[in-house]
Amino acid sequence: MFDLIIKKGMAVLPDAVEMVDIAVKNGVIAAMAPTIDERAAREINALGQYVLPGMVDVHMHLSEPGRTEWEGYRTGTQAMAAGGITSFAEMPLNQIPCTTDVPSLEIKLKAAEGQCWVDYAPMGGLVPWNLKDLAPLADAGVAAFKAFVATCGSGKPGDFKNVTDFELFRGAREIAKKDGLLIVHCENATITDGLGAEARSAGETSLSAYVASRPIFTEVEAVHRVLMIAEAAGCRIHIAHCSCPEAIEEVERAKARGVDASFESCPHYFLLATEDLDAIGPKAKCSPPIRDRAHQRRMWELFGDGRIEMLVSDHSPCTFDLKASPNAFDAWGGISGCQNCVDAMFDEAVLKRGISPVVLARALASNAARRFRLKGKGEIALGMDADLTFIDPSQTYVLTADHLLYKNKFSAYEGRKIGCRIVRTLVRGEEVWSLQNGPSARPIGRRMQIG
């Protein structure tokens, strides 16, 4: 007898959308067929709903410990479950201490234990002082290593810090010895810092002025440089949050010449444009910044062609006061968005633009799971974990703050009309959130194995 059978849903499979029954046993997909007549302990009627592989979010910031008032595991992972995210790889910064050695990794894992509604994997950081710690972190099973060539960090003890090109090269060589994956935030620090200082001196305060201080060429130049450094070091490289087609094209050119490279983008680069930002305010501040509508249109063209490898949330929350400054240059740079990656993108991509749900599922789940070597994740297929998201395309709602499960309930998407609704999320066959009941009573998330 199966533990669960999902009946009559439109399953988004690796290469097609098919109406099939899905049977689950011991947390994995055990059978799929047009009709499954065997008995099960539970049954879900998914008629009229799309059943997608749960989103695999490989760019997530949670701030516990050290800045838990920004976002903790409990609220953050409940919001993920409500948003159709069933597993995530967590960035090594925003919490204090940042995850840059094995002792700080152990602190992070202890904080996560028993508090997660979805499955998780930690990352390590590459910072100026931790070259000797990279191999032990790899041996401890981190999913990847994150580095910044843009300026970052508060200067507080235990906080993160960007690297020089030489430090990046040395770190990449060490990570390559362990066949690790290096993720880099690519913006030219010297130019963006200089342009930002000039804008401040001129009295600029708007979010559009902030965007102008981080022009596209500063992102593209850094992407090109980082790819060359990784190529010389023989390191697997992943470019974080590409905001524009030009950055993506740099990655594609590197891959064409044999570099083991990949990239991600984020829903906010598809859902928002520079022209929207001053009305929204600092809730929409991030870096690289959100580009103009002309670039957004080109991003959608790439998406329709299946050229967006991965979509990630880059959920980077903070407290209300850090977003309250009328000067955009002073506000915290990060978007709280994980709860609306899946439904807003399904609405815009599938329902409004006719892009195949298969293309969307590859970007949200399959490609990330493969690149980050997350076993059992990212596809609706036999033997895979039953991590599933159910979307009702007939429901429409307007997002308001009271829908949000974040610790600090604000979002750049407030007021947005979304033409579909997530109604249920399963992790390994267990319901962790439903529209009817909210988050499940107990957290079942566990650490994922890499390999």
N, C-alpha and C positions, 0 to 999 in steps of 0.2 A: 504493500500500500504506500502511495506517495504521501508526503507531508502536506503538499499544496498542489492544486491545479489551477492555473489561470486560464479561463475560458474566453474564447471569441475575441481576444484583443488583436489589434493590428500591430504585430510585432515588427520592430525595426531590426532586421537581421543584418549581418555583415554586407550583404549584396542586394537585398530586396526588402520590401515591406510585404508581409504575408499575414493573413488571418490564420493563426495557428493556436492550438492549446499548448501550454507550457507546464510541464510537471517538474516539481522540485522535491528532492530527497536529500536530507542531511546538508541543506544549505546550497546545493549546486543544482544546475539544470540537468535533469535526468532523462527527460524525453520531450520531444516536440512532434506534433502531428496535427493534421487538419482537425481531427477529433480524438480525444483521449477519453475512453470510457471507463478506465479503471478507477478504483476508489481512492479517495484522498481524505486526510484528516480535515483539510480546509479547502474551500473553493472560493475563487474571486471571479466574478462576472465582469469582464472588461469590455463588453460589447460597446462599440462606438468610441473606444479609447485607443490611443497609441500607447504601446508598451516599448519604451526605449531602454537601452542599457543605462544604468545610473551614471551620471557625470563623474568622470575621473578628473578631479581638479588638482593640477600639479603646480599651482601657484596660490598658496593660501597663507595668510598671516593671522596667527592667533597670538595673543600677547601675554599669555600665562606661562610662567610666573613673571613678576616684576612690573608688568603693566596690565594686570588683569582687569583693571577698571576700564580699559579700552575694549577688550573682548576676551572671554575665557572659553575654555573647552566646552562647557555645558551649553552656553548660549550660542556659541559659534557653530557647533556641530548640530544643534537643533535647527538653526537657520539653514544649514546645508541640507539637512534631511527634508525640510519644507521646500527647498529649492531644487530637489531632485539630484543632489550630489550624494553619492554613496561611498566615495573614498577620496582621500586627499593626501597630497604630499605637502608638508608644512615647511615654509621658509624658515631659515635659522635666525631671523632678526625680528625686531619689534619687542620681543620679550627681553628681560634682563635676568640672568646673563644670556647673551646670544650664544647660539650653539656652535662653538668653535673648537671644542675638544671633548674628549670622552666624558669627563666629569660634568660638563654643562649639558651634554646629551642625556646623561642619566637623570639630571634634574628635570629636564624637559619631559622625558618619558614617564617619570614618576608623577608629574603634574597631570599628564594626560590619562593615566591609568584610571579606569572606572568612570570616566567623565565624558566619553565620546559616544555619540549616537551613530556615527559612521566610522568606517575603517580608515586607518591613517598610517603614514610613513614619515619619519623625520628626515630633514636634510641637515647637512653641515655647511659651515661657512668657510670661505677663503678670505682671510683678512691679513693685514701686513705682518702680524706676529705669530701666525700659527702654522708655518710650513711643516714643522715636525709633527703636528697633530693630524695631518690630512690622512696618512696611511692608517693610523688607529681608528679614525672615524670611519674610513671605508671598511675596515675589518669589523666594525661594530654594526654595519649594515645600513648606513644612511642611504637614502634614495638618490642623492645628488649633492653637488656643492654649489653654493651661490656666491657670486662676487659682484661688486659694483666697480665700474670705472667712472661712473658719475659720483659726485660728492654725496656722501651720506653719513649718518651718525650724529648723535647729539654731543659727543665728547664725554658723556657720563661713563663712569667705570662699568665695564661689562657690556657696553653697547657696541654696535657694529661699526665698521670703518671700511671705506673704499680702498682699493689697491692701485698702485702704479702699474704701468705696463710691464715693468720688469718683475714685479711681484706676481702679476697675473701669469707671466710666462713661467716663472719658477714653480708656481702652484700648479699650473696646468701640466707640467712635466711630472710632478708627483702624483697628481690625480690619474694621469694616463697610465702610470705603472700599475694601478689597481683597476684599470678599465672603467674608471668612474666617469660620470657625466658632469660637466661644468656648465652652470647656467650663469649668464652675465647680463646685468642691467647696463645697456649701452647708450650712453650720452656723453658727449665731449665735455668733461668737467671744466676745463679752463675757459672754454667759450661760453657755456651756459652760465657759469658763475659770473663771468665778466658782463655778459648781457643783462643778467639779473641785477647786478650792482648798478649798472647804468640806468636801468628802468626805475629802480628805487630812487636814485639821485634825481631823476627827472620828475619824481612825484607820482609815478604810475602806481595804481592800486588795483586795477580791474583784473579779472581772470583772463580776459582776452589779451591783456598786456603780458601776463605771465606766460601764456602760450607763445606769444611773439618772442619772448626771451629764450625759448628753447626750440628754435626752428628745426625743420626737418633735416637739414644737412648735418646738424650736430648729432642726430641719432644715426643717420646713415654712415657718416664717417666712422663713428665708434663701432658700429656693426662690422664694417669692412676691416677695421684694425683688429678687432677681437677675433674675427674669423682667421685672419692671417696668423695671429699669435697662436691660436689653438692648432692650426694646421702645422706650424713649425714645431709645436710641442707634441704632436701626435695624440691630441686629446679629443675625446668626444665632446662636442660643444652644442649648447642649446641657447638660442637668443630669446631673452625674456620680452614679453609684452610689446611686440612690434606694432607701432601705431600707424604705419603708412606703407603703401605698396613698395616704395623705394627700398625700405629696409628688408622687406621680404624678398625682393629681387636680388639683393646682395647675398642672402642665404642660398637662394636657388642657384646663383652662379657658382658659389663655393661648392655646393653639392655636386654640380655638374663637373667640376674638376677633381672630385673625389674626396672632398672634406666630409668627415662624418658629422654632419651638422643637421640641426632641426630648429624650429622656431614655434612660437606661440603668439597669439593675439588675444584680445579680450573683448567681451561683449560691448563695453562702453565705447570702443572705437567704431562700432557698427551702429549703436543706438543713439549716440550723442554726437554733436558737431560743435566746433568752436563758436559758431553763431548762436548756439543755445546757452553758452556757459554763463554769461553775465547775468542772465535771468535766473539761472539755477543757483549760482553762487559757489562758495568754496566746497560744498558737498561734492562738486564735480571736478575738484582739483586733483590731478595725478601727474606722474611723470613716467615715461614721456607723455606730454599732454595730448588732449583730444584735438584732432585735426579738423580742418574745414570740410564743408560738405562736398567739395569737389574730390578731395582725397577719400572721403567716406564712400562716395559712389564707386570709386575705383576699388576700394576694399571689398565692396559687395560683389563687384565683377569677379575678383579673385575667388571669393567664397563660392559663387555660382559655378566657377570652373573647377572646384574641388582643390584649390591651391592653398587654402588655409589649413595648415597641418593640425593645429590644436587651438582650442578656445579654453582659456582659463579665467578664473574670476579676478585674480590679483586682489582678492578681498583684503583691504588694508584699513581696518576700522580705527576709531579713536573716540575720545569723549567730545561732547558738544562744544565745550569751551575752545578746543583746539581748531574747530571749524568756524568759530564765531567772529573772527577778526574781519573788519571791513576791508582790510588790506590783503588781497589774495596772496601776496608774496609771503605774508606771515602765517597763513593758515597751513594746517597739516596737509600734506600731499598724499592722499590715498582715498580710494572709493570703497564704500561698503556696498557690495553688490552680489555676494554669493547666492542670496535667496532668489534672485531673479535672472540668473544666467540662462537657465533652461527654458523657462516659459516665455521670457521676452524674446529670446532668439528663435524659438520655435514659431512664435507669432510672426516675427519679421522675416525669417528665412523661408519657412515652409508655407505658412498661410498667406502671407502678403506677396512673396516673391516666387513662389512655386519651386523653391529649391528642394531637392529630395531629402526626406528625413534621414536617408542613409548617409548622405553627405554631412548632415548636421551631427549625426551620431558618431561618425568617424572623428570629427573635430572635437566633440565634447568628451569622448570616452575612449574609443578604440586606439587611436594613434598615440595618445598619451600613455595608456597602459602598456603598449608595446615598447615605446621609447624608454620609459622609466622602469621597465621589466617588473611590472606589478602582476604577479601570478594570479590567474583566475579572474582578472578584471577586464572590463571594457567591452564585452560582446555578449550578445544573446546567442549562445551556442552550447552544445552538449558538453558537460564537464566544467563549464564556467560557473563562477559564483552567481547566484540568483540575486544580483544587484539590479533592481528594476525601478523605473520611474513611469508612472501612468499619467498621461495627459488627456484631458477632455477638451477637444477642439471646439465644442459647442458652448463652453462657458466663457464669459467675458467679465473682467473686473477692472476697477481703477485702483492702483496701488496707493495705499495710504500708510502712515506710520504705524497704525494699530495692527497692520498685517505682519509687521516685521518682528522677528524673534531675536534680533541682535541685542546685545547689552545696551547699546546706545542706538535708539530706534530712529535713525534717519538714513535716507538714501537719495542718491542723485536721481533716482527713477520715480520718486513720489509724484503722484498726479498722472502717471503714465497709464493709459488704457492698454491692457494686455488681452489679446483676443483668444486666449486659451487658459486652462487652469491645470496645475498639477493637483491630482486628487489622492495620490498614494505613492509612497516610497518604500521599497523593500531593500534590506541589506541581508544578503545570504538567506533570502526567503522569509525573513521576519519583518513585519511592518514596523518601521521606525517613525513614520509620520503619516497622517491622513488628514484630508480636509475636514472630515467629520470630527475626528478625535484629537487632532493636534499631535504633538510628540508622544511617542510611546512612554510608558511608565518607567522603563529602565534602559540605560545605555548598554548597547551590545557591541559597540565599535571596538576593534582590536587592531593591533599593529600588524601591518602587512609585511610579508617577506619579499625581499628583492632578489631577483635572479632569473 
